[in-house]
Amino acid sequence: MIELMDKVINLGESDKKDRVTRAIRWYRRGALALDPLERFTWYWIGLETLNPLPQIIFDVSDDSTHCPKCNHEWVSTPTVSGIRAAVRKFKPDESTLYTRMKELRIGLIHGKTDLKTMIPEAVALHNVTRESLVRAILLILGISPTEKLLRDTLSAESPLVAAVVSTVHGSDPATLGSPGEHPHFELKSHEVKKGEVTESGVTATITTNLVARLANGVTNTSTGWRLYGQEVTLGDVEAKKGG
């Protein structure tokens, strides 16, 4: 990842850097999205942002329009021929992949297809669209897509975050914390015991000791924990107060 960011920085102020950094932002949005249609959309927009660059790399131009009467050819509108060339390069054994991706994009963006039909297609395509976007970024930056780099970069799992649910009681909102500080918790100790895999998921015990840093006369009432993360990682939390 350090090599990747160094490559981006070394692009300097250029259209290539603008497109790569924007595509990375679209990638991040897709990676954090929970809905498969949203994931596919963000990844595809990332590919469209890069499109002129793989056009140069693969030496392809915009598709031309052909008049059946006079045989005149012209480019009526910019096309995503760069994406097509890249996807076919990355996935040579999947001849219909690009067509499926483009048709899903058209159906979703222009409302030409029933959503119930598009959802299973998005489920099938969002991962490979993500991989195509990552490979395109690496290709433009001149980085070899090693298995480790692809594995680390392609991880779309959002980390599980736990927050303490608390209420701070005081007379003046501006002076709830210690002098010069906002009210906050200070981590004293943290222990995670090995999780146990069950039929319903994973059960783990986490012991955390926190110290509330508050102003004199200010009190705190903690009622439990709240989890944030992907739906597939969220479960039940049983909170127990220590001594």
TIVEX-990338 format. One record per residue (C-alpha): z negated, x negated, y; residue number from 1. Coordinates in nm, 2 decimals. Example, Ala and Ser with C-alpha at 12.3 -4.5 7.8 and 13.67 -1.06 7.14 Angstrom:
2
> pz; px; py; nr
> -0.78; -1.23; -0.45; 1
> -0.71; -1.37; -0.11; 2
END
This chain:
243
> pz; px; py; nr
> 0.00; 0.00; 0.00; 1
> -0.07; -0.29; 0.24; 2
> 0.28; -0.43; 0.17; 3
> 0.43; -0.08; 0.25; 4
> 0.25; -0.05; 0.58; 5
> 0.35; -0.41; 0.67; 6
> 0.71; -0.32; 0.61; 7
> 0.68; -0.01; 0.83; 8
> 0.52; -0.21; 1.11; 9
> 0.78; -0.48; 1.09; 10
> 1.06; -0.23; 1.15; 11
> 0.97; -0.25; 1.52; 12
> 1.07; 0.02; 1.76; 13
> 1.38; 0.17; 1.60; 14
> 1.53; 0.50; 1.47; 15
> 1.46; 0.37; 1.11; 16
> 1.09; 0.33; 1.18; 17
> 1.07; 0.67; 1.35; 18
> 1.24; 0.84; 1.05; 19
> 1.02; 0.65; 0.79; 20
> 0.69; 0.73; 0.97; 21
> 0.79; 1.09; 1.01; 22
> 0.88; 1.12; 0.65; 23
> 0.55; 0.97; 0.55; 24
> 0.38; 1.24; 0.76; 25
> 0.58; 1.51; 0.58; 26
> 0.48; 1.35; 0.25; 27
> 0.11; 1.36; 0.34; 28
> 0.14; 1.73; 0.43; 29
> 0.30; 1.80; 0.10; 30
> 0.04; 1.60; -0.09; 31
> -0.24; 1.81; 0.07; 32
> -0.08; 2.14; 0.03; 33
> -0.20; 2.37; -0.26; 34
> 0.09; 2.61; -0.27; 35
> 0.40; 2.48; -0.47; 36
> 0.64; 2.63; -0.23; 37
> 0.47; 2.45; 0.06; 38
> 0.46; 2.12; -0.13; 39
> 0.83; 2.14; -0.21; 40
> 0.92; 2.23; 0.15; 41
> 0.73; 1.94; 0.31; 42
> 0.87; 1.69; 0.06; 43
> 1.23; 1.82; 0.11; 44
> 1.19; 1.80; 0.49; 45
> 1.08; 1.44; 0.45; 46
> 1.40; 1.38; 0.26; 47
> 1.61; 1.55; 0.53; 48
> 1.44; 1.33; 0.79; 49
> 1.55; 1.02; 0.60; 50
> 1.90; 1.15; 0.52; 51
> 2.10; 0.93; 0.76; 52
> 1.94; 0.61; 0.61; 53
> 2.04; 0.66; 0.24; 54
> 2.38; 0.77; 0.38; 55
> 2.41; 0.41; 0.51; 56
> 2.26; 0.25; 0.20; 57
> 2.49; 0.44; -0.05; 58
> 2.79; 0.43; 0.19; 59
> 2.84; 0.81; 0.20; 60
> 2.94; 1.02; 0.49; 61
> 2.89; 1.39; 0.58; 62
> 3.09; 1.62; 0.35; 63
> 3.41; 1.74; 0.51; 64
> 3.56; 2.08; 0.53; 65
> 3.91; 2.13; 0.39; 66
> 4.16; 2.38; 0.52; 67
> 4.35; 2.53; 0.23; 68
> 4.65; 2.61; 0.44; 69
> 4.72; 2.29; 0.64; 70
> 4.51; 2.05; 0.43; 71
> 4.33; 1.94; 0.75; 72
> 3.98; 1.79; 0.69; 73
> 3.70; 1.76; 0.94; 74
> 3.32; 1.75; 0.94; 75
> 3.21; 2.09; 1.06; 76
> 2.83; 2.02; 1.03; 77
> 2.61; 1.73; 0.93; 78
> 2.52; 1.74; 0.55; 79
> 2.25; 1.60; 0.33; 80
> 2.49; 1.37; 0.14; 81
> 2.23; 1.09; 0.17; 82
> 1.97; 1.30; -0.02; 83
> 2.23; 1.39; -0.29; 84
> 2.33; 1.02; -0.34; 85
> 1.96; 0.92; -0.36; 86
> 1.85; 1.19; -0.60; 87
> 2.14; 1.11; -0.83; 88
> 2.06; 0.74; -0.81; 89
> 1.69; 0.79; -0.89; 90
> 1.75; 1.05; -1.16; 91
> 2.09; 0.98; -1.32; 92
> 2.01; 1.17; -1.64; 93
> 1.94; 1.50; -1.45; 94
> 2.28; 1.61; -1.33; 95
> 2.17; 1.95; -1.20; 96
> 1.85; 1.83; -1.03; 97
> 2.00; 1.79; -0.68; 98
> 2.17; 2.13; -0.70; 99
> 1.85; 2.30; -0.80; 100
> 1.66; 2.14; -0.52; 101
> 1.91; 2.23; -0.26; 102
> 1.94; 2.59; -0.38; 103
> 1.56; 2.63; -0.37; 104
> 1.56; 2.49; -0.01; 105
> 1.83; 2.74; 0.10; 106
> 1.67; 3.03; -0.08; 107
> 1.33; 2.95; 0.08; 108
> 1.43; 2.86; 0.43; 109
> 1.70; 3.12; 0.47; 110
> 1.52; 3.40; 0.27; 111
> 1.81; 3.44; 0.03; 112
> 1.61; 3.45; -0.29; 113
> 1.31; 3.66; -0.41; 114
> 0.98; 3.47; -0.37; 115
> 0.88; 3.56; -0.73; 116
> 1.19; 3.38; -0.85; 117
> 1.13; 3.07; -0.63; 118
> 0.77; 3.01; -0.72; 119
> 0.82; 2.90; -1.08; 120
> 1.12; 2.68; -0.96; 121
> 0.90; 2.52; -0.70; 122
> 0.64; 2.45; -0.96; 123
> 0.90; 2.28; -1.17; 124
> 1.06; 2.08; -0.88; 125
> 0.79; 1.98; -0.63; 126
> 0.67; 1.68; -0.83; 127
> 1.02; 1.54; -0.88; 128
> 1.10; 1.61; -0.51; 129
> 0.78; 1.41; -0.42; 130
> 0.89; 1.12; -0.64; 131
> 1.24; 1.13; -0.48; 132
> 1.09; 1.11; -0.13; 133
> 0.86; 0.82; -0.23; 134
> 1.14; 0.63; -0.39; 135
> 1.36; 0.69; -0.09; 136
> 1.10; 0.55; 0.15; 137
> 1.05; 0.24; -0.08; 138
> 1.42; 0.19; -0.10; 139
> 1.46; 0.20; 0.28; 140
> 1.17; -0.05; 0.32; 141
> 1.31; -0.28; 0.05; 142
> 1.01; -0.25; -0.18; 143
> 1.05; -0.25; -0.56; 144
> 0.90; 0.07; -0.70; 145
> 0.67; -0.08; -0.96; 146
> 0.49; 0.15; -1.20; 147
> 0.15; 0.08; -1.04; 148
> 0.29; 0.14; -0.69; 149
> 0.45; 0.46; -0.79; 150
> 0.13; 0.58; -0.97; 151
> -0.09; 0.50; -0.67; 152
> 0.15; 0.65; -0.42; 153
> 0.25; 0.95; -0.62; 154
> -0.10; 1.07; -0.67; 155
> -0.12; 1.41; -0.49; 156
> -0.48; 1.49; -0.58; 157
> -0.71; 1.55; -0.28; 158
> -1.06; 1.40; -0.32; 159
> -1.35; 1.63; -0.38; 160
> -1.58; 1.65; -0.07; 161
> -1.93; 1.78; -0.07; 162
> -2.11; 1.89; 0.25; 163
> -2.47; 1.99; 0.31; 164
> -2.52; 2.34; 0.44; 165
> -2.80; 2.31; 0.69; 166
> -2.94; 2.48; 1.00; 167
> -3.10; 2.27; 1.28; 168
> -3.38; 2.44; 1.47; 169
> -3.46; 2.33; 1.83; 170
> -3.49; 2.45; 2.19; 171
> -3.22; 2.24; 2.35; 172
> -2.88; 2.18; 2.18; 173
> -2.83; 1.86; 2.39; 174
> -3.15; 1.70; 2.25; 175
> -3.15; 1.78; 1.88; 176
> -3.10; 1.43; 1.76; 177
> -3.29; 1.11; 1.82; 178
> -3.25; 0.96; 2.17; 179
> -2.89; 0.88; 2.23; 180
> -2.78; 1.02; 1.89; 181
> -2.65; 1.35; 1.75; 182
> -2.86; 1.51; 1.47; 183
> -2.74; 1.36; 1.14; 184
> -2.83; 1.28; 0.78; 185
> -2.88; 0.92; 0.67; 186
> -2.79; 0.84; 0.31; 187
> -3.10; 0.69; 0.13; 188
> -2.97; 0.68; -0.23; 189
> -2.68; 0.82; -0.44; 190
> -2.64; 0.83; -0.81; 191
> -2.36; 0.98; -1.02; 192
> -2.43; 1.03; -1.39; 193
> -2.14; 1.01; -1.64; 194
> -1.96; 1.35; -1.65; 195
> -1.94; 1.55; -1.97; 196
> -1.61; 1.72; -2.06; 197
> -1.65; 2.08; -2.18; 198
> -1.42; 2.37; -2.26; 199
> -1.46; 2.51; -1.91; 200
> -1.41; 2.18; -1.73; 201
> -1.62; 1.87; -1.64; 202
> -2.00; 1.88; -1.58; 203
> -2.15; 1.60; -1.38; 204
> -2.50; 1.54; -1.23; 205
> -2.51; 1.38; -0.88; 206
> -2.84; 1.29; -0.72; 207
> -2.84; 1.23; -0.35; 208
> -3.13; 1.15; -0.12; 209
> -3.08; 1.22; 0.25; 210
> -3.30; 1.16; 0.55; 211
> -3.26; 1.39; 0.85; 212
> -3.26; 1.20; 1.18; 213
> -3.38; 1.45; 1.43; 214
> -3.57; 1.46; 1.76; 215
> -3.94; 1.52; 1.77; 216
> -4.02; 1.89; 1.72; 217
> -3.68; 1.96; 1.58; 218
> -3.66; 2.10; 1.22; 219
> -3.39; 2.13; 0.96; 220
> -3.34; 2.39; 0.68; 221
> -3.10; 2.29; 0.40; 222
> -2.98; 2.57; 0.18; 223
> -2.73; 2.39; -0.06; 224
> -2.40; 2.22; -0.09; 225
> -2.04; 2.33; -0.02; 226
> -1.74; 2.18; -0.20; 227
> -1.40; 2.11; -0.04; 228
> -1.09; 2.01; -0.23; 229
> -0.81; 2.15; -0.45; 230
> -0.86; 2.48; -0.62; 231
> -0.83; 2.31; -0.97; 232
> -1.12; 2.07; -0.89; 233
> -1.36; 2.32; -0.74; 234
> -1.63; 2.47; -0.94; 235
> -2.00; 2.58; -0.93; 236
> -2.27; 2.37; -0.77; 237
> -2.63; 2.40; -0.87; 238
> -2.84; 2.25; -0.60; 239
> -3.20; 2.14; -0.67; 240
> -3.44; 2.01; -0.40; 241
> -3.62; 1.69; -0.48; 242
> -3.97; 1.61; -0.42; 243
END
